[in-house]
Amino acid sequence: MTNADRIRNMSDYDLGDLLQSVSSGAGNGNPFISLCVDDNEITMNFSDIYEWLQSEAE
């Protein structure tokens, strides 16, 4: 199961929590996104989002 599959299978409640945890910004001139999944904060460059979505969920 990929991270994208995991998100697709979330309940409305879990998806709402995930969306509330998403933030973005620009550190060192590089845009990034942060989100909290299972109480773990994940920060990645925008260019890495598709790779993360396609990677295997933990």
C-alpha positions in Angstrom: 0.0 0.0 0.0 1.4 3.4 -1.0 0.9 6.6 1.0 -1.6 7.7 -1.7 -3.6 4.5 -1.2 -3.5 5.1 2.6 -4.9 8.6 2.1 -7.6 7.3 -0.2 -8.7 4.8 2.4 -8.9 7.3 5.3 -12.2 7.9 7.1 -13.6 11.4 6.8 -12.5 12.1 10.3 -8.9 11.0 9.7 -8.7 12.9 6.4 -10.0 16.0 8.2 -7.3 15.7 10.8 -4.6 15.3 8.1 -5.9 18.3 6.2 -5.8 20.4 9.3 -2.2 19.5 9.9 -0.9 20.6 6.5 1.1 23.7 6.3 3.5 25.1 3.7 6.2 27.7 3.5 9.6 28.5 2.0 12.7 27.6 3.9 16.0 28.8 2.3 14.0 29.8 -0.7 12.7 26.3 -1.3 9.0 25.7 -1.0 8.0 22.9 1.3 5.0 21.2 2.8 4.6 19.8 6.3 2.0 17.4 7.4 1.4 15.1 10.4 0.7 11.4 9.8 0.2 9.2 12.8 1.7 11.8 15.1 4.9 12.0 12.9 5.6 15.3 11.2 6.7 14.9 7.6 8.4 17.9 5.8 9.3 17.7 2.1 9.9 19.9 -0.9 7.0 20.3 -3.2 9.0 18.4 -5.9 9.1 15.3 -3.5 5.3 15.1 -2.9 4.6 12.7 -5.8 7.5 10.4 -4.8 6.2 10.3 -1.2 2.7 9.6 -2.4 3.9 6.7 -4.5 6.2 5.3 -1.8 5.2 2.4 0.5 3.2 3.5 3.6 4.8 2.7 6.9 
